[in-house]
């Protein structure tokens, strides 16, 4: 039996994308828990709550983060994430998962130490397997 991640967090405002990403993660059979949030603000609330209480939902081992979201985009989320950085944040792998083809986004992503990788949508079971094997 292969080792599973405790939790994967999906941050994307698009419900069909979240549905598919959840399905691919389930097919890869790599996580005990999958948490889906529809934006950066909700993600920050989830992360804060999961660190504050032992009985709360698990802190993610892996985050898939979209760039283009309303209210708070992926870049704004990362700025706030760095400020609330706590003990668990350094252990979390963040993968930008986006439709952006802008080369500036790729360059910017790799200049941010908290970002481990940059993947274009759609996510697939194969991409999930590669990411899990590479980072865990």
Backbone as CSV, one residue per row, in Angstrom:
resi,resn,N_x,N_y,N_z,CA_x,CA_y,CA_z,C_x,C_y,C_z
1,UNK,0.837,-1.188,0.000,0.000,0.000,0.000,0.876,1.243,0.000
2,UNK,0.595,2.160,-0.928,1.413,3.353,-0.999,0.985,4.379,0.047
3,UNK,1.947,5.186,0.445,1.704,6.246,1.425,0.829,7.327,0.801
4,UNK,-0.164,7.797,1.540,-1.042,8.849,1.043,-0.733,10.160,1.751
5,UNK,-0.959,11.244,1.030,-0.884,12.561,1.645,-2.064,12.688,2.595
6,UNK,-1.876,13.447,3.658,-2.972,13.647,4.588,-4.074,14.485,3.943
7,UNK,-3.671,15.590,3.271,-4.678,16.495,2.734,-4.157,17.229,1.498
8,UNK,-5.024,17.385,0.504,-4.754,18.213,-0.669,-5.799,19.319,-0.678
9,UNK,-5.349,20.554,-0.858,-6.234,21.712,-0.911,-6.289,22.240,-2.337
10,UNK,-7.510,22.356,-2.887,-7.724,22.923,-4.217,-8.271,24.337,-4.050
11,UNK,-7.586,25.318,-4.632,-8.044,26.707,-4.567,-8.322,27.169,-5.987
12,UNK,-9.598,27.226,-6.345,-10.003,27.626,-7.693,-11.449,28.089,-7.642
13,UNK,-11.757,29.147,-8.364,-13.116,29.688,-8.349,-14.056,28.985,-9.316
14,UNK,-13.546,28.096,-10.140,-14.356,27.440,-11.163,-14.826,26.069,-10.672
15,UNK,-16.143,25.929,-10.467,-16.679,24.679,-9.915,-16.446,23.460,-10.801
16,UNK,-16.647,23.555,-12.126,-16.356,22.376,-12.955,-14.882,21.952,-12.874
17,UNK,-13.983,22.934,-12.813,-12.555,22.614,-12.664,-12.305,21.910,-11.343
18,UNK,-12.911,22.410,-10.273,-12.749,21.769,-8.965,-13.283,20.343,-8.975
19,UNK,-14.417,20.144,-9.642,-14.991,18.802,-9.740,-14.016,17.852,-10.433
20,UNK,-13.473,18.293,-11.569,-12.532,17.447,-12.312,-11.243,17.216,-11.530
21,UNK,-10.692,18.282,-10.944,-9.454,18.128,-10.173,-9.648,17.164,-9.009
22,UNK,-10.773,17.277,-8.332,-11.088,16.369,-7.239,-11.137,14.923,-7.751
23,UNK,-11.780,14.735,-8.903,-11.889,13.404,-9.485,-10.499,12.827,-9.807
24,UNK,-9.627,13.641,-10.386,-8.286,13.157,-10.742,-7.461,12.814,-9.496
25,UNK,-7.595,13.609,-8.465,-6.875,13.329,-7.216,-7.403,12.033,-6.592
26,UNK,-8.724,11.858,-6.636,-9.299,10.605,-6.124,-8.818,9.408,-6.940
27,UNK,-8.765,9.556,-8.268,-8.295,8.458,-9.118,-6.829,8.125,-8.842
28,UNK,-6.043,9.133,-8.523,-4.629,8.898,-8.210,-4.471,8.224,-6.850
29,UNK,-5.526,8.258,-6.050,-5.545,7.611,-4.735,-4.334,8.027,-3.894
30,UNK,-4.134,9.342,-3.816,-2.927,9.849,-3.153,-3.219,10.667,-1.901
31,UNK,-4.501,10.857,-1.552,-4.810,11.728,-0.417,-5.934,11.148,0.440
32,UNK,-5.762,11.299,1.743,-6.818,10.900,2.678,-7.981,11.891,2.622
33,UNK,-7.653,13.188,2.482,-8.661,14.251,2.478,-8.392,15.183,1.307
34,UNK,-9.474,15.658,0.693,-9.380,16.679,-0.354,-10.306,17.808,0.066
35,UNK,-9.758,18.992,0.193,-10.548,20.164,0.569,-10.597,21.094,-0.637
36,UNK,-11.789,21.561,-0.971,-11.974,22.472,-2.095,-12.481,23.804,-1.574
37,UNK,-11.801,24.889,-1.953,-12.263,26.232,-1.634,-12.302,27.045,-2.923
38,UNK,-13.194,28.023,-2.943,-13.447,28.755,-4.188,-12.735,30.094,-4.279
39,UNK,-11.772,30.333,-3.424,-11.028,31.585,-3.520,-9.983,31.714,-2.445
40,UNK,-9.149,32.745,-2.611,-8.039,32.961,-1.695,-8.456,33.258,-0.273
41,UNK,-9.506,34.043,-0.099,-9.963,34.384,1.248,-10.414,33.140,2.001
42,UNK,-11.205,32.318,1.328,-11.678,31.073,1.944,-10.506,30.141,2.257
43,UNK,-9.501,30.127,1.391,-8.319,29.294,1.620,-7.556,29.762,2.847
44,UNK,-7.371,31.070,2.993,-6.661,31.602,4.162,-7.411,31.286,5.454
45,UNK,-8.738,31.377,5.410,-9.542,31.028,6.588,-9.359,29.553,6.932
46,UNK,-9.404,28.698,5.921,-9.227,27.267,6.142,-7.850,26.978,6.750
47,UNK,-6.810,27.585,6.191,-5.454,27.351,6.686,-5.298,27.826,8.123
48,UNK,-5.862,28.979,8.444,-5.783,29.498,9.815,-6.509,28.578,10.785
49,UNK,-7.693,28.147,10.407,-8.473,27.267,11.279,-7.811,25.910,11.462
50,UNK,-7.207,25.384,10.423,-6.622,24.049,10.550,-5.342,24.061,11.370
51,UNK,-4.728,25.220,11.541,-3.548,25.297,12.415,-3.920,25.552,13.857
52,UNK,-5.075,26.176,14.083,-5.439,26.605,15.434,-5.951,25.486,16.315
53,UNK,-6.531,24.462,15.731,-7.160,23.423,16.525,-6.745,22.038,16.047
54,UNK,-6.458,21.182,16.975,-6.094,19.810,16.620,-7.297,19.031,16.092
55,UNK,-8.497,19.445,16.454,-9.703,18.734,16.043,-10.271,19.247,14.724
56,UNK,-9.627,20.246,14.151,-10.138,20.815,12.909,-9.706,19.966,11.718
57,UNK,-10.046,20.442,10.543,-9.646,19.725,9.339,-8.132,19.760,9.197
58,UNK,-7.579,18.773,8.499,-6.116,18.667,8.412,-5.482,19.780,7.588
59,UNK,-4.264,20.137,7.968,-3.498,21.117,7.221,-2.986,20.440,5.949
60,UNK,-3.057,21.124,4.804,-2.693,20.465,3.544,-1.194,20.201,3.390
61,UNK,-0.904,19.059,2.797,0.462,18.732,2.388,0.743,19.338,1.014
62,UNK,-0.320,19.457,0.220,-0.213,19.913,-1.164,-1.346,20.880,-1.460
63,UNK,-1.011,22.015,-2.085,-2.008,22.999,-2.507,-1.890,23.189,-4.014
64,UNK,-3.028,23.082,-4.702,-3.115,23.469,-6.106,-3.788,24.836,-6.129
65,UNK,-3.083,25.835,-6.649,-3.530,27.226,-6.579,-3.721,27.807,-7.975
66,UNK,-4.926,28.317,-8.241,-5.209,29.011,-9.486,-4.690,30.446,-9.380
67,UNK,-4.321,31.037,-10.507,-3.868,32.431,-10.504,-5.051,33.379,-10.643
68,UNK,-5.855,33.172,-11.680,-6.913,34.128,-12.030,-8.215,33.795,-11.318
69,UNK,-8.443,34.515,-10.206,-9.680,34.360,-9.445,-10.174,35.753,-9.076
70,UNK,-11.496,35.924,-8.962,-12.014,37.227,-8.546,-11.761,37.463,-7.054
71,UNK,-11.890,38.675,-6.640,-11.733,39.107,-5.245,-10.270,39.004,-4.785
72,UNK,-9.698,37.821,-4.791,-8.293,37.648,-4.408,-7.677,36.625,-5.355
73,UNK,-6.746,37.077,-6.196,-6.121,36.138,-7.131,-5.029,35.335,-6.438
74,UNK,-4.427,34.431,-7.165,-3.396,33.567,-6.592,-2.197,34.319,-6.044
75,UNK,-1.815,35.405,-6.716,-0.665,36.205,-6.256,-0.985,36.892,-4.935
76,UNK,-2.193,37.444,-4.824,-2.599,38.090,-3.565,-2.682,37.065,-2.440
77,UNK,-3.199,35.882,-2.765,-3.240,34.814,-1.769,-1.837,34.526,-1.243
78,UNK,-0.878,34.402,-2.141,0.499,34.093,-1.725,1.085,35.183,-0.838
79,UNK,0.806,36.451,-1.149,1.291,37.551,-0.304,0.756,37.418,1.114
80,UNK,-0.523,37.120,1.235,-1.126,36.976,2.565,-0.682,35.672,3.231
81,UNK,-0.519,34.630,2.458,-0.057,33.342,2.969,1.316,33.503,3.622
82,UNK,2.185,34.255,2.966,3.531,34.482,3.531,3.452,35.205,4.863
83,UNK,2.500,36.117,4.998,2.376,36.902,6.234,1.815,36.079,7.386
84,UNK,0.973,35.104,7.074,0.424,34.265,8.147,1.252,33.007,8.333
85,UNK,2.368,32.979,7.658,3.209,31.775,7.655,3.422,31.262,9.073
86,UNK,3.090,30.031,9.224,3.239,29.382,10.520,4.052,28.116,10.340
87,UNK,4.091,27.324,11.357,4.915,26.114,11.372,4.666,25.186,10.189
88,UNK,3.425,24.977,9.831,3.103,24.021,8.766,3.377,24.539,7.360
89,UNK,3.377,25.847,7.163,3.495,26.399,5.813,4.750,25.941,5.089
90,UNK,5.853,25.845,5.770,7.096,25.441,5.129,7.079,24.004,4.632
91,UNK,6.170,23.195,5.166,6.078,21.794,4.778,5.095,21.572,3.632
92,UNK,4.363,22.603,3.269,3.326,22.479,2.252,3.897,22.778,0.874
93,UNK,3.606,21.907,-0.079,4.013,22.104,-1.467,2.890,22.851,-2.177
94,UNK,3.235,23.969,-2.823,2.246,24.745,-3.580,2.561,24.638,-5.059
95,UNK,1.570,24.208,-5.809,1.680,24.106,-7.264,0.685,25.089,-7.877
96,UNK,1.181,26.007,-8.690,0.290,26.891,-9.433,-0.340,26.042,-10.527
97,UNK,-1.655,26.040,-10.580,-2.393,25.278,-11.579,-3.295,26.255,-12.305
98,UNK,-2.960,26.572,-13.536,-3.600,27.696,-14.193,-3.773,27.488,-15.689
99,UNK,-4.604,28.311,-16.268,-4.753,28.353,-17.724,-3.859,29.438,-18.320
100,UNK,-3.180,30.176,-17.470,-2.343,31.279,-17.945,-1.209,30.766,-18.830
101,UNK,-1.084,31.377,-19.988,0.023,31.070,-20.888,1.039,32.209,-20.896
102,UNK,0.837,33.161,-20.005,1.713,34.323,-19.910,3.075,33.902,-19.358
103,UNK,4.143,34.072,-20.135,5.476,33.678,-19.650,5.885,34.445,-18.394
104,UNK,5.354,35.651,-18.217,5.665,36.425,-17.005,5.135,35.729,-15.755
105,UNK,3.988,35.054,-15.871,3.443,34.316,-14.723,4.359,33.157,-14.333
106,UNK,4.904,32.475,-15.325,5.813,31.354,-15.042,7.078,31.866,-14.356
107,UNK,7.634,32.951,-14.876,8.842,33.540,-14.285,8.560,33.990,-12.861
108,UNK,7.448,34.705,-12.679,7.075,35.196,-11.345,6.893,34.034,-10.368
109,UNK,6.242,32.967,-10.822,5.996,31.815,-9.952,7.299,31.222,-9.436
110,UNK,8.277,31.080,-10.315,9.537,30.462,-9.893,10.433,31.393,-9.091
111,UNK,10.060,32.676,-9.022,10.806,33.616,-8.177,10.277,33.625,-6.745
112,UNK,9.152,32.979,-6.510,8.539,32.938,-5.182,8.907,31.612,-4.521
113,UNK,9.660,31.663,-3.437,10.149,30.418,-2.819,9.048,29.457,-2.371
114,UNK,7.888,29.980,-2.025,6.801,29.120,-1.554,6.201,28.266,-2.671
115,UNK,6.422,28.633,-3.928,5.858,27.887,-5.049,6.852,26.819,-5.498
116,UNK,6.377,25.588,-5.512,7.238,24.467,-5.899,7.148,24.148,-7.381
117,UNK,5.996,24.442,-8.009,5.837,24.084,-9.404,4.759,24.894,-10.085
118,UNK,4.738,24.817,-11.405,3.788,25.548,-12.235,3.255,24.575,-13.274
119,UNK,1.958,24.329,-13.255,1.324,23.392,-14.184,0.171,24.082,-14.890
120,UNK,-0.006,23.738,-16.155,-1.155,24.243,-16.883,-2.332,23.293,-16.719
121,UNK,-3.527,23.876,-16.644,-4.743,23.073,-16.625,-4.912,22.441,-17.995
122,UNK,-5.542,21.326,-18.066,-6.232,20.632,-16.984,-5.281,19.727,-16.202
123,UNK,-5.644,19.511,-14.960,-4.950,18.529,-14.147,-5.357,17.151,-14.663
124,UNK,-4.482,16.192,-14.552,-4.794,14.816,-14.931,-4.298,13.890,-13.827
125,UNK,-4.755,12.671,-13.846,-4.271,11.688,-12.876,-2.763,11.511,-13.024
126,UNK,-2.280,11.527,-14.257,-0.837,11.370,-14.502,-0.055,12.542,-13.907
127,UNK,-0.558,13.769,-14.083,0.122,14.935,-13.497,0.155,14.840,-11.976
128,UNK,-0.960,14.402,-11.395,-1.007,14.241,-9.939,0.042,13.231,-9.503
129,UNK,0.117,12.093,-10.182,1.116,11.065,-9.841,2.534,11.618,-9.916
130,UNK,2.842,12.351,-10.988,4.181,12.918,-11.155,4.500,13.899,-10.027
131,UNK,3.546,14.760,-9.698,3.765,15.750,-8.643,3.979,15.072,-7.286
132,UNK,3.166,14.091,-6.982,3.303,13.389,-5.698,4.649,12.674,-5.623
133,UNK,5.039,12.008,-6.682,6.321,11.309,-6.687,7.489,12.289,-6.590
134,UNK,7.377,13.433,-7.243,8.471,14.405,-7.244,8.656,15.081,-5.883
135,UNK,7.567,15.441,-5.227,7.667,16.248,-4.010,7.482,15.472,-2.714
136,UNK,6.991,14.242,-2.806,6.758,13.476,-1.575,7.430,12.146,-1.701
